[in-house]
Amino acid sequence: MVDSMVQPKFLSRKEAAEACGCSEDTLRRDQRQGKLPRTRLGDDGVTRYAAADLVAVGRLVPEPPPANDASGPERRRPDGDLAAAQTELAVAQARLAELSSRIERDQEEIALLRSLLARDGVA
């Protein structure tokens, strides 16, 4: 079952442009073309994009986890890398949301196929 507590991560237009390596105008264009359906306008007037949408349109490419999984003090990030850590977290959450969505679609398809087989007396 998919965890319903997974909340999509949203990035401001500026954060998204930096993370995706594109201009803010490119994101505006994608938004106008309907490629970023979960765009939100905050109370502060800042446009925010769902990281999952950015991944889905190919703007944000998730990075694979590092090969070594060291833990401890050497894994701590300097305070200056907070934005990079937040972007990394957004990408991971976007991948999780996309995989969760894919699992839900696959489960629905399996249920449909089972019902069709049962109806035809095969199962």
C-alpha positions as CSV (number, residue, x, y, z in Angstrom):
1,M,0.0,0.0,0.0
2,V,1.2,3.5,-0.8
3,D,2.0,5.8,2.1
4,S,-0.6,8.6,1.9
5,M,1.5,10.7,4.2
6,V,4.1,11.4,1.5
7,Q,3.7,15.1,0.7
8,P,5.0,16.4,-2.6
9,K,8.0,18.8,-2.3
10,F,7.6,22.2,-3.9
11,L,10.4,24.5,-5.1
12,S,10.1,28.2,-5.8
13,R,10.6,29.2,-9.4
14,K,14.1,30.4,-8.6
15,E,15.0,27.2,-6.7
16,A,13.6,25.1,-9.5
17,A,15.5,27.0,-12.2
18,E,18.7,26.5,-10.3
19,A,18.1,22.8,-9.6
20,C,17.0,22.1,-13.2
21,G,19.8,24.2,-14.8
22,C,17.3,26.2,-16.9
23,S,15.9,29.7,-16.8
24,E,12.9,30.9,-15.0
25,D,11.4,31.8,-18.4
26,T,11.7,28.1,-19.4
27,L,9.7,27.1,-16.4
28,R,7.1,29.7,-17.1
29,R,6.7,28.3,-20.6
30,D,6.3,24.8,-19.3
31,Q,3.7,26.1,-16.9
32,R,1.7,27.8,-19.7
33,Q,1.9,24.7,-21.8
34,G,0.4,22.7,-19.0
35,K,3.5,20.6,-18.4
36,L,3.6,21.5,-14.7
37,P,0.1,20.8,-13.5
38,R,0.7,21.1,-9.7
39,T,2.0,24.6,-9.8
40,R,1.0,26.7,-6.8
41,L,1.0,30.4,-6.1
42,G,1.8,31.0,-2.4
43,D,0.2,33.6,-0.2
44,D,3.5,35.5,-0.6
45,G,3.0,35.6,-4.4
46,V,5.9,33.2,-5.1
47,T,5.2,30.5,-7.7
48,R,6.2,27.0,-6.6
49,Y,6.5,23.9,-8.7
50,A,6.1,20.3,-7.6
51,A,9.5,18.5,-7.8
52,A,7.7,15.4,-9.2
53,D,6.3,17.5,-12.1
54,L,9.8,18.8,-12.8
55,V,11.1,15.2,-12.9
56,A,8.2,14.0,-15.0
57,V,8.9,16.6,-17.8
58,G,12.6,15.8,-17.7
59,R,13.7,19.2,-16.3
60,L,15.0,17.8,-13.0
61,V,17.0,14.6,-13.2
62,P,17.3,12.6,-10.0
63,E,20.8,11.7,-9.1
64,P,21.5,8.1,-7.9
65,P,22.5,7.7,-4.3
66,P,26.2,7.8,-3.6
67,A,28.0,4.5,-3.8
68,N,29.4,4.7,-0.3
69,D,26.9,4.9,2.4
70,A,29.2,6.3,5.1
71,S,27.5,7.7,8.2
72,G,28.8,9.8,10.9
73,P,30.5,13.2,11.1
74,E,32.0,12.9,7.6
75,R,28.4,12.9,6.2
76,R,27.5,16.3,7.7
77,R,27.0,19.1,5.3
78,P,28.4,22.6,6.0
79,D,25.7,25.2,6.5
80,G,26.4,26.7,3.0
81,D,25.2,23.4,1.4
82,L,21.7,23.7,2.9
83,A,20.2,24.6,-0.5
84,A,21.9,21.6,-2.1
85,A,20.6,19.4,0.6
86,Q,17.0,20.7,0.2
87,T,17.2,20.2,-3.6
88,E,18.5,16.6,-3.0
89,L,15.6,16.0,-0.6
90,A,13.1,17.4,-3.2
91,V,14.5,15.1,-5.9
92,A,14.2,12.1,-3.6
93,Q,10.7,13.0,-2.6
94,A,9.8,13.5,-6.2
95,R,11.2,10.0,-7.1
96,L,9.2,8.5,-4.2
97,A,6.0,10.2,-5.3
98,E,6.4,9.1,-8.9
99,L,7.2,5.5,-7.8
100,S,4.2,5.5,-5.4
101,S,2.0,6.8,-8.2
102,R,3.3,4.0,-10.6
103,I,2.7,1.4,-7.9
104,E,-0.9,2.6,-7.5
105,R,-1.5,2.5,-11.3
106,D,0.0,-1.0,-11.6
107,Q,-2.2,-2.2,-8.7
108,E,-5.3,-0.8,-10.3
109,E,-4.4,-2.5,-13.6
110,I,-3.7,-5.8,-11.9
111,A,-7.1,-5.6,-10.2
112,L,-8.8,-4.8,-13.5
113,L,-7.1,-7.7,-15.2
114,R,-8.1,-10.1,-12.4
115,S,-11.7,-9.0,-12.6
116,L,-11.7,-9.6,-16.3
117,L,-10.2,-13.0,-15.9
118,A,-12.7,-13.9,-13.1
119,R,-15.6,-12.6,-15.3
120,D,-14.4,-14.9,-18.2
121,G,-14.1,-17.8,-15.8
122,V,-10.4,-18.2,-16.3
123,A,-9.3,-17.5,-12.7
